[in-house]
Amino acid sequence: MKRLIIAALCAAATLAHAQTTKKELVQKALALQQPIIESISRSVAERPAIQLMQVSGQYLQTQVPPEKREAIGKQVETEIRKYVDEAVPLLRERALKLAPSTLGTTLEEKFTDDELKQMITWLESPANKKLQQVGPEMQSSFAQKLTTEAAPLLDPKLQGLQTRLRTLLGVPEPSAAASGPARPAASAAKPRK
């Protein structure tokens, strides 16, 4: 009986040590991936700002008198930059706090100790560090090339989509809006109450 208790205690101690080791491996893997986590949080923070900048730019070009566009455009840029400057640190902090309970849990559940060690070895390797350094440049170059190559394919589809959406929403074509105030076709057929 005494041997059984000693064996159980030894097994429990070994299991506790193994769990501690795995948790330490996960923490190290997360620490090595911190730049990626920060990059994701930056992207999440910037995405709505980019969308707002695009919508604002379209609005400026179609709805604001030419002589006021530059000044208002600078104000819009300043406001969006202010938002990004405030949002990025907030999301970075939140992402770093959230990573252990989300990414860390997944790493702990889905990877063995040996796989975590291999991952850490790769993350610490000179090849990975070099890939991280040149990665943004490669991605940017690729994205520019893809955008250039895809433009002739997508532009007609986007123009068609814009036309269909204008029709659905009752928004006049830009040339019609520039020539004078015109009521949308849908509202022109209905009498006003």
C-alpha positions in Angstrom: 0.0 0.0 0.0 2.8 2.4 0.9 4.5 1.7 -2.4 1.3 2.4 -4.3 1.0 5.8 -2.5 4.7 6.6 -3.2 4.3 5.6 -6.9 1.2 7.8 -7.2 3.0 10.8 -5.6 5.9 10.3 -8.0 3.6 10.1 -11.0 1.8 13.3 -9.8 5.1 15.1 -9.3 6.3 14.0 -12.8 3.0 15.1 -14.4 3.2 18.5 -12.6 6.8 19.0 -13.8 5.8 18.1 -17.3 2.9 20.6 -17.3 5.1 23.3 -15.9 7.6 22.6 -18.6 4.9 22.7 -21.3 3.6 26.0 -19.9 7.1 27.4 -20.0 7.5 26.2 -23.6 4.2 27.9 -24.6 5.2 31.1 -22.8 8.5 31.1 -24.7 6.8 30.4 -28.0 4.4 33.3 -27.4 7.3 35.6 -26.4 9.0 34.8 -29.7 5.8 35.5 -31.6 5.2 38.8 -30.0 6.1 40.8 -33.1 3.5 38.9 -35.1 0.9 39.4 -32.3 1.6 43.1 -32.3 1.4 43.2 -36.1 -2.0 41.6 -36.0 -3.2 44.0 -33.4 -1.9 46.9 -35.5 -3.8 45.6 -38.6 -7.0 45.2 -36.6 -6.7 48.8 -35.3 -5.8 50.3 -38.8 -8.4 48.4 -40.8 -11.4 50.7 -40.0 -9.2 53.7 -40.4 -8.2 52.7 -43.9 -11.8 52.1 -44.8 -12.8 55.5 -43.4 -10.0 57.1 -45.3 -11.2 55.5 -48.6 -14.8 56.5 -48.0 -13.8 60.0 -47.0 -11.6 60.3 -50.1 -14.5 59.2 -52.4 -16.8 61.7 -50.6 -14.3 64.5 -50.9 -13.9 63.9 -54.7 -17.7 63.8 -55.3 -19.3 66.0 -52.7 -16.9 68.7 -51.6 -16.1 71.7 -53.8 -12.6 71.5 -55.3 -11.3 74.6 -53.5 -12.1 73.0 -50.1 -10.9 69.5 -50.8 -7.3 69.9 -49.8 -8.0 71.6 -46.5 -10.7 69.2 -45.5 -8.6 66.3 -46.7 -5.8 67.3 -44.3 -8.3 67.6 -41.5 -9.6 64.1 -42.2 -6.0 62.7 -42.3 -5.2 64.3 -39.0 -8.3 62.9 -37.3 -7.6 59.4 -38.7 -4.0 59.5 -37.7 -5.0 60.6 -34.2 -7.4 57.6 -34.0 -4.6 55.2 -35.2 -2.1 56.7 -32.7 -4.6 56.1 -29.9 -6.0 52.7 -31.1 -2.8 50.9 -31.9 -1.3 50.9 -28.4 -4.6 50.0 -26.9 -5.0 47.0 -29.1 -1.4 45.9 -28.8 -1.7 45.9 -25.0 -5.0 43.9 -25.3 -3.6 41.5 -27.8 -0.6 40.7 -25.6 -2.9 40.1 -22.6 -5.2 38.0 -24.7 -2.6 35.8 -26.4 -1.8 33.4 -23.5 -5.5 32.5 -23.0 -6.2 32.1 -26.7 -3.0 31.3 -28.7 -1.3 29.8 -25.6 -4.2 27.5 -24.9 -4.2 26.3 -28.5 -0.5 25.7 -28.5 -0.7 23.8 -25.2 -3.6 21.7 -26.4 -2.5 21.0 -30.0 1.3 20.6 -29.7 3.4 18.2 -27.9 6.5 19.2 -25.8 8.7 18.1 -28.6 6.8 20.0 -31.3 6.9 23.1 -29.1 10.7 22.7 -28.7 11.0 22.4 -32.5 8.8 25.5 -33.0 11.0 27.5 -30.6 14.1 26.3 -32.3 12.7 27.5 -35.6 11.5 30.8 -34.2 15.0 31.4 -32.7 16.8 30.4 -35.9 18.7 32.9 -38.1 16.6 31.8 -41.1 13.4 32.7 -39.4 14.8 36.0 -38.1 15.9 36.9 -41.6 12.5 35.9 -43.0 10.8 38.2 -40.4 13.1 41.1 -41.6 12.5 40.7 -45.3 8.9 39.4 -45.0 7.2 42.8 -45.0 9.2 43.9 -48.1 8.4 40.7 -49.9 4.7 41.0 -49.0 4.5 44.6 -50.1 6.2 43.8 -53.4 3.9 40.9 -53.9 0.8 42.9 -53.0 1.8 45.7 -55.4 2.4 43.2 -58.3 -0.8 41.4 -57.6 -2.7 44.7 -57.5 -1.2 45.8 -60.8 -1.9 42.4 -62.4 -5.4 42.1 -61.0 -6.6 45.7 -61.8 -7.6 45.0 -65.4 -9.6 42.0 -64.2 -11.2 43.6 -61.2 -11.8 47.2 -62.4 -14.7 46.4 -64.8 -16.3 44.2 -62.1 -15.9 47.0 -59.5 -17.4 49.6 -61.8 -20.3 47.3 -62.5 -20.8 46.8 -58.8 -20.7 50.5 -58.1 -23.3 51.1 -60.9 -25.6 48.4 -59.5 -25.2 49.8 -55.9 -25.9 53.3 -57.1 -29.1 52.1 -58.8 -30.1 50.1 -55.7 -29.5 53.0 -53.4 -30.9 55.7 -55.7 -27.6 57.6 -55.9 -27.1 59.6 -59.1 -24.1 58.9 -61.3 -21.1 61.2 -60.5 -21.5 63.0 -63.9 -25.2 63.6 -63.2 -24.5 64.9 -59.7 -21.9 67.3 -61.0 -24.3 68.7 -63.7 -26.9 69.8 -61.1 -29.2 68.5 -58.5 -31.1 65.5 -59.8 -33.5 63.4 -57.8 -32.9 59.7 -57.9 -35.1 57.8 -60.3 -36.8 55.8 -57.5 -37.8 59.0 -55.6 -38.8 60.9 -58.8 -41.6 58.4 -59.5 -43.0 58.8 -56.0 -44.9 61.9 -55.0 -43.6 63.6 -51.9 -45.9 63.7 -48.8 
